[in-house]
Amino acid sequence: MRTKICGITSYEDAMVAIDAGADALGFVFYEKSLRFLTPLQAKEIIHKLPPFVEKVALFVNVDAQTVNTTCKEVGATLAQIHFEADKAFYDALEVPYIKVVRAQKKEDILRYADEYRLVDAYCEAYGGAGKQLNAEWFEGIECSKIILAGGLNPDNIQALKKYGFYAFDVSSGVEISHGKKDAAKVREFIQNAH
C-alpha cells in the first residue's frame, strides 16, 4: 500500500516521512490553509530531498498557469487539483496532475472512475479537516485507482485496507499541531498501511 504524507511544512518532517517509507509528500499552496507554504519555502525543502519520492503540490482555485509555474519553480513532480476545473484548464496543464473528488455522497466516489484520483470527504474548507468518508460506500466498488484521504490515522487504516485502494493520504491524522508532524504517528501510519 502506497502512502502520502500531506501538509509538509519543514525539511525535518519531510525526512521523517521519507525515512518511514512514504511514497509521496504533499505541499499546500492554498493561502487559507494552516499548512500553507510559499513557493520559496517549498523549494527550499524540495531541493534537499532525495530522489524517487513524489513531490505533490496541492492547489485550490488557481489558473493553469499558476499550477505550471509553481510546480516548475519548486520542483514538484505532480499537481493535486483540489477544486472543480473544466477541460480547458486540464488541457493547459504542462505538468502531471491528479484530480480530487470531494465526496458528499456515495455516487461521487465513482467520478473519474477510469482515472487515478484522490477521494476526500467534502467539507467547506479544503483539506486537512480530519473528516472521514463512510467506508460502506466502497463496498463492491473498484478501488484500485482511488487514493483515499480524509480522517485517516494510524488506528483506522487497517480496517480500510480490504477495499484495495491504490494509496492512503494523511495530513491531520499524524500531526502534533497544524503543519507539525508527529514522527511516531507518521511511522506507525506507514507501517500499518504496509
C-alpha positions as CSV (number, residue, x, y, z in Angstrom):
1,M,0.0,0.0,0.0
2,R,1.4,3.4,-1.0
3,T,1.3,6.4,1.3
4,K,1.4,10.1,1.0
5,I,2.1,12.4,3.9
6,C,0.4,15.8,3.1
7,G,0.8,19.2,4.6
8,I,4.6,19.0,4.9
9,T,6.0,22.4,6.2
10,S,9.6,21.5,7.2
11,Y,12.5,19.6,5.9
12,E,12.7,17.6,9.1
13,D,9.1,16.4,8.8
14,A,9.7,15.6,5.1
15,M,12.7,13.4,6.1
16,V,10.8,11.7,8.9
17,A,8.1,10.7,6.4
18,I,10.7,9.6,3.7
19,D,12.7,7.6,6.3
20,A,9.5,5.9,7.4
21,G,8.8,4.8,3.8
22,A,6.4,7.4,2.5
23,D,6.0,7.3,-1.3
24,A,4.8,10.9,-1.7
25,L,4.9,14.2,0.2
26,G,2.3,16.9,-0.1
27,F,2.9,20.7,-0.1
28,V,0.0,23.0,0.2
29,F,-0.1,26.2,-2.0
30,Y,-3.5,27.4,-0.7
31,E,-3.2,30.5,1.4
32,K,-6.1,29.9,3.6
33,S,-4.6,26.6,4.8
34,L,-2.8,26.4,8.2
35,R,-0.2,24.3,6.3
36,F,0.3,26.9,3.5
37,L,3.9,27.3,2.1
38,T,5.1,30.0,-0.2
39,P,6.9,28.7,-3.3
40,L,10.2,29.8,-1.9
41,Q,9.6,27.8,1.3
42,A,8.6,24.7,-0.6
43,K,11.5,25.0,-3.0
44,E,14.0,25.1,-0.1
45,I,12.6,21.8,1.3
46,I,12.1,20.0,-2.0
47,H,15.5,20.8,-3.4
48,K,17.1,19.0,-0.4
49,L,15.0,15.8,-0.7
50,P,16.3,12.5,-2.1
51,P,15.2,11.2,-5.5
52,F,12.4,8.7,-6.1
53,V,9.9,10.4,-3.8
54,E,6.8,12.1,-5.4
55,K,6.6,15.8,-4.5
56,V,2.9,16.8,-4.8
57,A,1.8,20.4,-5.0
58,L,-1.8,21.0,-3.8
59,F,-3.8,23.8,-5.4
60,V,-7.2,25.4,-4.8
61,N,-8.9,27.8,-7.2
62,V,-6.0,28.9,-9.3
63,D,-5.4,29.1,-13.0
64,A,-3.4,26.6,-15.0
65,Q,-0.5,29.0,-15.5
66,T,-0.1,29.3,-11.7
67,V,0.0,25.5,-11.4
68,N,2.5,25.1,-14.2
69,T,4.8,27.9,-13.0
70,T,4.7,26.9,-9.3
71,C,5.4,23.2,-10.0
72,K,8.3,24.0,-12.2
73,E,9.7,26.7,-9.8
74,V,9.6,24.5,-6.7
75,G,10.4,21.1,-8.3
76,A,7.1,19.4,-7.7
77,T,6.5,16.3,-9.7
78,L,2.7,16.1,-9.5
79,A,-0.1,18.7,-9.1
80,Q,-3.1,17.9,-7.0
81,I,-6.1,19.8,-8.2
82,H,-8.4,20.3,-5.2
83,F,-11.3,22.0,-7.0
84,E,-13.6,21.6,-9.9
85,A,-12.0,22.6,-13.2
86,D,-13.0,22.4,-16.8
87,K,-11.4,20.6,-19.7
88,A,-9.6,23.8,-20.9
89,F,-7.9,24.0,-17.5
90,Y,-6.6,20.4,-17.7
91,D,-5.6,20.9,-21.4
92,A,-3.5,23.9,-20.4
93,L,-1.5,22.0,-17.7
94,E,2.1,21.2,-18.6
95,V,2.7,19.0,-15.5
96,P,1.4,15.6,-14.4
97,Y,-1.7,16.0,-12.2
98,I,-4.3,14.2,-10.2
99,K,-7.9,15.2,-9.7
100,V,-9.6,15.4,-6.3
101,V,-13.1,14.2,-5.7
102,R,-14.6,15.9,-2.6
103,A,-17.3,13.3,-2.0
104,Q,-20.6,14.2,-0.4
105,K,-22.5,11.1,-1.3
106,K,-21.6,7.5,-2.5
107,E,-22.1,8.3,-6.2
108,D,-19.4,11.0,-6.0
109,I,-16.7,8.3,-5.5
110,L,-17.4,7.0,-9.0
111,R,-16.4,10.3,-10.7
112,Y,-13.4,9.9,-12.9
113,A,-13.6,6.1,-12.3
114,D,-11.3,5.4,-15.3
115,E,-8.6,7.7,-13.8
116,Y,-6.4,7.6,-10.7
117,R,-8.0,10.1,-8.4
118,L,-7.9,11.3,-4.8
119,V,-11.2,10.9,-2.9
120,D,-11.6,13.1,0.1
121,A,-14.5,13.9,2.4
122,Y,-16.3,17.1,1.4
123,C,-16.0,20.0,3.8
124,E,-16.4,23.7,3.3
125,A,-12.7,24.3,3.9
126,Y,-10.3,22.5,1.6
127,G,-8.5,19.5,3.1
128,G,-7.0,18.7,6.4
129,A,-10.2,18.8,8.4
130,G,-10.0,15.2,9.6
131,K,-13.4,14.3,8.3
132,Q,-13.8,10.7,7.3
133,L,-15.8,9.2,4.4
134,N,-18.3,6.4,5.1
135,A,-16.3,3.2,4.5
136,E,-19.5,1.4,3.4
137,W,-19.6,3.5,0.3
138,F,-16.6,1.5,-1.0
139,E,-18.3,-1.9,-0.6
140,G,-18.4,-3.6,-4.1
141,I,-16.6,-0.7,-5.7
142,E,-13.4,-1.0,-7.8
143,C,-11.0,1.0,-5.6
144,S,-7.6,0.2,-7.2
145,K,-7.4,3.7,-8.7
146,I,-8.5,5.6,-5.6
147,I,-6.1,7.4,-3.3
148,L,-8.2,7.7,-0.1
149,A,-7.9,10.8,2.1
150,G,-9.9,12.3,4.9
151,G,-9.9,11.4,8.6
152,L,-7.2,8.8,8.3
153,N,-4.9,8.0,11.2
154,P,-2.7,5.1,12.3
155,D,-5.6,3.4,14.1
156,N,-8.2,3.3,11.4
157,I,-6.4,2.3,8.2
158,Q,-6.0,-1.4,8.9
159,A,-9.8,-1.8,8.5
160,L,-9.7,0.1,5.2
161,K,-7.0,-2.0,3.5
162,K,-9.6,-4.7,2.5
163,Y,-11.0,-2.3,-0.1
164,G,-7.9,-2.4,-2.2
165,F,-7.2,1.3,-2.5
166,Y,-4.2,2.5,-4.5
167,A,-2.9,4.6,-1.7
168,F,-3.7,6.4,1.6
169,D,-3.2,10.2,2.0
170,V,-2.9,11.6,5.5
171,S,-2.3,15.1,7.0
172,S,-4.0,16.0,10.3
173,G,-4.1,12.3,11.5
174,V,-0.3,12.3,12.0
175,E,0.1,15.8,13.5
176,I,1.1,17.3,16.8
177,S,-0.4,20.6,15.7
178,H,-1.3,22.1,12.3
179,G,1.6,21.6,10.0
180,K,3.8,19.9,12.6
181,K,4.1,16.1,12.2
182,D,4.3,13.6,15.0
183,A,7.2,11.4,14.0
184,A,5.9,8.3,15.9
185,K,2.4,8.7,14.3
186,V,4.0,9.1,10.8
187,R,6.0,5.9,11.3
188,E,3.0,4.0,12.8
189,F,0.7,5.2,9.9
190,I,3.1,4.0,7.2
191,Q,3.8,0.7,9.0
192,N,0.1,0.0,9.4
193,A,-0.6,0.9,5.8
194,H,2.1,-1.5,4.6
